[in-house]
Amino acid sequence: MFPCIFVCANEMTEDYMDIATNYCIYGKYKDAINYVEKVLLIEPDNTDAKELKNTLLRITNPNIQSYLSSTNQNIGQASAKKKFGDRVGQLDSLNKSNDFWSNYLLAEYYKDNNNSLNAISYYQKAIELKPNYSQSYLGLGKAYLDSKEYLKAIETFNQYLSYNKNSDIAYALKAEANLNMNYIIEAEEDITKALNIEENISYLLIKAKILYYKGDYDNARELLYLLSRNVQTAEVYKFIGMCDYAQNDYKNALLNFNKAIILSDDDNQLNSTYNNLKTMLDKK
């Protein structure tokens, strides 16, 4: 049995802070601010939320220039171009020099724009120039994960963990890579480490997926159901449906697959499973 999730205001605000922090990691600052605001609506005196909000407001303030932008002309120009939405100018400015920060920021740019191949190349260049900057390994690992180079992703996350031994996000991403390689035992070990450091909603979803692939459908479904009370995503409903399907509960499987498809209809395999299941039930 899993503990009840979101049963009181304090636990809810903790989860909102987890979500906000996760958005910060991926640079989605506006989404992060939205969740911090939810925390402050519930707990107006929450010190951590106030500090995070102030930090996010500084980051998103177009009139505040970072130390790096003010001391590196090319990066300063790139930052200015970015604020005006001039992507070509931003890239031109970053490509004017071959220093560490230009390569790192180019890697981040390409990662954020779903160009994993270029992101990998620039992270590698950044690492050559400054091997001890650990964030480069985390970014490179994510880029490998996005490009489905799972073994390289695991190796790179291990390098990051050699600098940051208590990084929950690195263990969680490593768990995801292991899961994609069907290394279930290793994935479970990694997600357990991540959850022992921080009980994050996205980590609980990875745990639920691992339980499903282990064949522990009852516990996987129970955890997914608890998550669905506050996280209504296609992936959550898809895996609830897959648990139902594995246990021959076809009507509920169809219902949950339908919810998943409504939220996101770009999963061709799920669409095919849904159509086959619907046809089968219609014949009965």
Contacts in CASP RR format, 6 or more apart in sequence:
PFRMAT RR
TARGET T0000
AUTHOR 0000-0000-0000
METHOD contacts of the structure
MODEL  1
MFPCIFVCANEMTEDYMDIATNYCIYGKYKDAINYVEKVLLIEPDNTDAK
ELKNTLLRITNPNIQSYLSSTNQNIGQASAKKKFGDRVGQLDSLNKSNDF
WSNYLLAEYYKDNNNSLNAISYYQKAIELKPNYSQSYLGLGKAYLDSKEY
LKAIETFNQYLSYNKNSDIAYALKAEANLNMNYIIEAEEDITKALNIEEN
ISYLLIKAKILYYKGDYDNARELLYLLSRNVQTAEVYKFIGMCDYAQNDY
KNALLNFNKAIILSDDDNQLNSTYNNLKTMLDKK
1 222 0 8 1.000
2 219 0 8 1.000
2 222 0 8 1.000
2 223 0 8 1.000
2 226 0 8 1.000
4 226 0 8 1.000
5 11 0 8 1.000
5 15 0 8 1.000
5 204 0 8 1.000
5 226 0 8 1.000
5 227 0 8 1.000
5 229 0 8 1.000
5 230 0 8 1.000
6 12 0 8 1.000
6 15 0 8 1.000
6 229 0 8 1.000
6 230 0 8 1.000
9 42 0 8 1.000
9 43 0 8 1.000
10 43 0 8 1.000
12 42 0 8 1.000
13 38 0 8 1.000
13 39 0 8 1.000
13 42 0 8 1.000
13 43 0 8 1.000
13 46 0 8 1.000
13 49 0 8 1.000
14 199 0 8 1.000
15 201 0 8 1.000
15 230 0 8 1.000
16 35 0 8 1.000
16 36 0 8 1.000
16 38 0 8 1.000
16 39 0 8 1.000
16 42 0 8 1.000
17 35 0 8 1.000
17 36 0 8 1.000
17 39 0 8 1.000
17 48 0 8 1.000
17 49 0 8 1.000
17 52 0 8 1.000
18 198 0 8 1.000
18 199 0 8 1.000
18 200 0 8 1.000
18 201 0 8 1.000
19 35 0 8 1.000
19 201 0 8 1.000
20 31 0 8 1.000
20 32 0 8 1.000
20 33 0 8 1.000
20 35 0 8 1.000
20 36 0 8 1.000
20 39 0 8 1.000
20 52 0 8 1.000
21 32 0 8 1.000
21 52 0 8 1.000
21 200 0 8 1.000
22 200 0 8 1.000
22 201 0 8 1.000
22 202 0 8 1.000
23 29 0 8 1.000
23 31 0 8 1.000
23 32 0 8 1.000
23 35 0 8 1.000
24 32 0 8 1.000
24 52 0 8 1.000
24 56 0 8 1.000
25 169 0 8 1.000
27 112 0 8 1.000
29 56 0 8 1.000
29 59 0 8 1.000
29 60 0 8 1.000
30 60 0 8 1.000
32 52 0 8 1.000
32 56 0 8 1.000
33 53 0 8 1.000
33 56 0 8 1.000
33 57 0 8 1.000
33 60 0 8 1.000
36 49 0 8 1.000
36 52 0 8 1.000
36 53 0 8 1.000
36 56 0 8 1.000
37 53 0 8 1.000
39 46 0 8 1.000
39 49 0 8 1.000
40 46 0 8 1.000
40 49 0 8 1.000
40 50 0 8 1.000
40 53 0 8 1.000
43 49 0 8 1.000
58 64 0 8 1.000
62 83 0 8 1.000
65 76 0 8 1.000
65 79 0 8 1.000
66 79 0 8 1.000
68 75 0 8 1.000
68 76 0 8 1.000
68 101 0 8 1.000
69 75 0 8 1.000
69 76 0 8 1.000
69 79 0 8 1.000
70 76 0 8 1.000
72 99 0 8 1.000
72 101 0 8 1.000
74 93 0 8 1.000
74 94 0 8 1.000
74 96 0 8 1.000
74 97 0 8 1.000
74 102 0 8 1.000
75 93 0 8 1.000
75 94 0 8 1.000
75 101 0 8 1.000
75 102 0 8 1.000
75 105 0 8 1.000
76 93 0 8 1.000
77 89 0 8 1.000
77 93 0 8 1.000
78 89 0 8 1.000
78 90 0 8 1.000
78 91 0 8 1.000
78 93 0 8 1.000
78 94 0 8 1.000
78 105 0 8 1.000
81 87 0 8 1.000
81 89 0 8 1.000
81 90 0 8 1.000
81 92 0 8 1.000
81 93 0 8 1.000
82 90 0 8 1.000
90 109 0 8 1.000
91 106 0 8 1.000
91 109 0 8 1.000
94 102 0 8 1.000
94 105 0 8 1.000
94 106 0 8 1.000
94 109 0 8 1.000
95 102 0 8 1.000
95 106 0 8 1.000
96 102 0 8 1.000
98 125 0 8 1.000
99 129 0 8 1.000
100 126 0 8 1.000
100 129 0 8 1.000
100 130 0 8 1.000
100 133 0 8 1.000
103 122 0 8 1.000
103 123 0 8 1.000
103 125 0 8 1.000
103 126 0 8 1.000
103 129 0 8 1.000
104 122 0 8 1.000
104 123 0 8 1.000
104 126 0 8 1.000
104 133 0 8 1.000
104 135 0 8 1.000
104 136 0 8 1.000
106 118 0 8 1.000
106 122 0 8 1.000
107 118 0 8 1.000
107 119 0 8 1.000
107 120 0 8 1.000
107 121 0 8 1.000
107 122 0 8 1.000
107 123 0 8 1.000
107 125 0 8 1.000
107 126 0 8 1.000
107 136 0 8 1.000
107 139 0 8 1.000
107 140 0 8 1.000
107 143 0 8 1.000
108 119 0 8 1.000
108 139 0 8 1.000
110 116 0 8 1.000
110 117 0 8 1.000
110 118 0 8 1.000
110 119 0 8 1.000
110 122 0 8 1.000
111 119 0 8 1.000
111 139 0 8 1.000
111 142 0 8 1.000
111 143 0 8 1.000
111 146 0 8 1.000
114 146 0 8 1.000
116 143 0 8 1.000
116 144 0 8 1.000
116 146 0 8 1.000
116 147 0 8 1.000
117 147 0 8 1.000
119 139 0 8 1.000
119 140 0 8 1.000
119 143 0 8 1.000
119 146 0 8 1.000
120 140 0 8 1.000
120 143 0 8 1.000
120 144 0 8 1.000
120 147 0 8 1.000
123 136 0 8 1.000
123 139 0 8 1.000
123 140 0 8 1.000
123 143 0 8 1.000
124 140 0 8 1.000
126 133 0 8 1.000
126 136 0 8 1.000
127 133 0 8 1.000
127 136 0 8 1.000
127 137 0 8 1.000
127 140 0 8 1.000
130 136 0 8 1.000
132 163 0 8 1.000
134 160 0 8 1.000
134 163 0 8 1.000
134 164 0 8 1.000
137 156 0 8 1.000
137 157 0 8 1.000
137 159 0 8 1.000
137 160 0 8 1.000
137 163 0 8 1.000
138 157 0 8 1.000
138 160 0 8 1.000
138 167 0 8 1.000
138 169 0 8 1.000
138 170 0 8 1.000
140 156 0 8 1.000
141 152 0 8 1.000
141 153 0 8 1.000
141 156 0 8 1.000
141 157 0 8 1.000
141 160 0 8 1.000
141 173 0 8 1.000
142 153 0 8 1.000
142 173 0 8 1.000
144 150 0 8 1.000
144 152 0 8 1.000
144 153 0 8 1.000
144 156 0 8 1.000
144 177 0 8 1.000
145 153 0 8 1.000
145 173 0 8 1.000
145 176 0 8 1.000
145 177 0 8 1.000
148 180 0 8 1.000
150 177 0 8 1.000
150 178 0 8 1.000
150 180 0 8 1.000
150 181 0 8 1.000
151 177 0 8 1.000
151 181 0 8 1.000
153 173 0 8 1.000
153 174 0 8 1.000
153 177 0 8 1.000
154 174 0 8 1.000
154 177 0 8 1.000
154 178 0 8 1.000
154 181 0 8 1.000
157 170 0 8 1.000
157 171 0 8 1.000
157 173 0 8 1.000
157 174 0 8 1.000
157 177 0 8 1.000
158 174 0 8 1.000
160 167 0 8 1.000
160 170 0 8 1.000
161 167 0 8 1.000
161 170 0 8 1.000
161 171 0 8 1.000
161 174 0 8 1.000
164 170 0 8 1.000
166 197 0 8 1.000
167 197 0 8 1.000
168 193 0 8 1.000
168 194 0 8 1.000
168 195 0 8 1.000
168 197 0 8 1.000
168 198 0 8 1.000
168 200 0 8 1.000
168 203 0 8 1.000
169 194 0 8 1.000
171 190 0 8 1.000
171 191 0 8 1.000
171 193 0 8 1.000
171 194 0 8 1.000
171 197 0 8 1.000
172 190 0 8 1.000
172 191 0 8 1.000
172 194 0 8 1.000
172 200 0 8 1.000
172 202 0 8 1.000
172 203 0 8 1.000
172 206 0 8 1.000
174 190 0 8 1.000
175 186 0 8 1.000
175 187 0 8 1.000
175 188 0 8 1.000
175 190 0 8 1.000
175 191 0 8 1.000
175 194 0 8 1.000
175 203 0 8 1.000
175 206 0 8 1.000
175 210 0 8 1.000
176 187 0 8 1.000
176 206 0 8 1.000
178 184 0 8 1.000
178 186 0 8 1.000
178 187 0 8 1.000
178 190 0 8 1.000
179 187 0 8 1.000
179 206 0 8 1.000
179 209 0 8 1.000
179 210 0 8 1.000
179 213 0 8 1.000
182 213 0 8 1.000
184 210 0 8 1.000
184 213 0 8 1.000
184 214 0 8 1.000
187 206 0 8 1.000
187 210 0 8 1.000
188 207 0 8 1.000
188 210 0 8 1.000
188 214 0 8 1.000
191 203 0 8 1.000
191 206 0 8 1.000
191 207 0 8 1.000
191 210 0 8 1.000
192 207 0 8 1.000
194 200 0 8 1.000
194 203 0 8 1.000
194 206 0 8 1.000
195 203 0 8 1.000
195 204 0 8 1.000
195 207 0 8 1.000
201 227 0 8 1.000
201 230 0 8 1.000
201 231 0 8 1.000
204 223 0 8 1.000
204 227 0 8 1.000
205 224 0 8 1.000
205 227 0 8 1.000
205 231 0 8 1.000
205 235 0 8 1.000
205 236 0 8 1.000
207 223 0 8 1.000
208 220 0 8 1.000
208 223 0 8 1.000
208 224 0 8 1.000
208 227 0 8 1.000
208 239 0 8 1.000
209 220 0 8 1.000
209 239 0 8 1.000
211 217 0 8 1.000
211 219 0 8 1.000
211 220 0 8 1.000
211 223 0 8 1.000
212 220 0 8 1.000
212 239 0 8 1.000
212 242 0 8 1.000
212 243 0 8 1.000
212 246 0 8 1.000
214 220 0 8 1.000
215 246 0 8 1.000
217 243 0 8 1.000
217 246 0 8 1.000
217 247 0 8 1.000
220 239 0 8 1.000
220 243 0 8 1.000
221 240 0 8 1.000
221 243 0 8 1.000
221 244 0 8 1.000
224 236 0 8 1.000
224 239 0 8 1.000
224 240 0 8 1.000
224 243 0 8 1.000
225 240 0 8 1.000
227 236 0 8 1.000
228 236 0 8 1.000
228 237 0 8 1.000
228 240 0 8 1.000
232 263 0 8 1.000
233 263 0 8 1.000
233 264 0 8 1.000
234 259 0 8 1.000
234 260 0 8 1.000
234 261 0 8 1.000
234 263 0 8 1.000
234 264 0 8 1.000
234 267 0 8 1.000
235 260 0 8 1.000
236 260 0 8 1.000
237 256 0 8 1.000
237 257 0 8 1.000
237 259 0 8 1.000
237 260 0 8 1.000
237 263 0 8 1.000
238 256 0 8 1.000
238 257 0 8 1.000
238 260 0 8 1.000
238 267 0 8 1.000
238 270 0 8 1.000
240 256 0 8 1.000
241 252 0 8 1.000
241 253 0 8 1.000
241 256 0 8 1.000
241 257 0 8 1.000
241 260 0 8 1.000
242 253 0 8 1.000
244 250 0 8 1.000
244 252 0 8 1.000
244 253 0 8 1.000
244 256 0 8 1.000
245 253 0 8 1.000
245 273 0 8 1.000
245 277 0 8 1.000
250 277 0 8 1.000
250 280 0 8 1.000
250 281 0 8 1.000
251 281 0 8 1.000
253 277 0 8 1.000
254 274 0 8 1.000
254 277 0 8 1.000
254 278 0 8 1.000
254 281 0 8 1.000
257 270 0 8 1.000
257 273 0 8 1.000
257 274 0 8 1.000
257 277 0 8 1.000
258 274 0 8 1.000
260 267 0 8 1.000
260 270 0 8 1.000
261 267 0 8 1.000
261 270 0 8 1.000
261 271 0 8 1.000
261 274 0 8 1.000
265 271 0 8 1.000
END
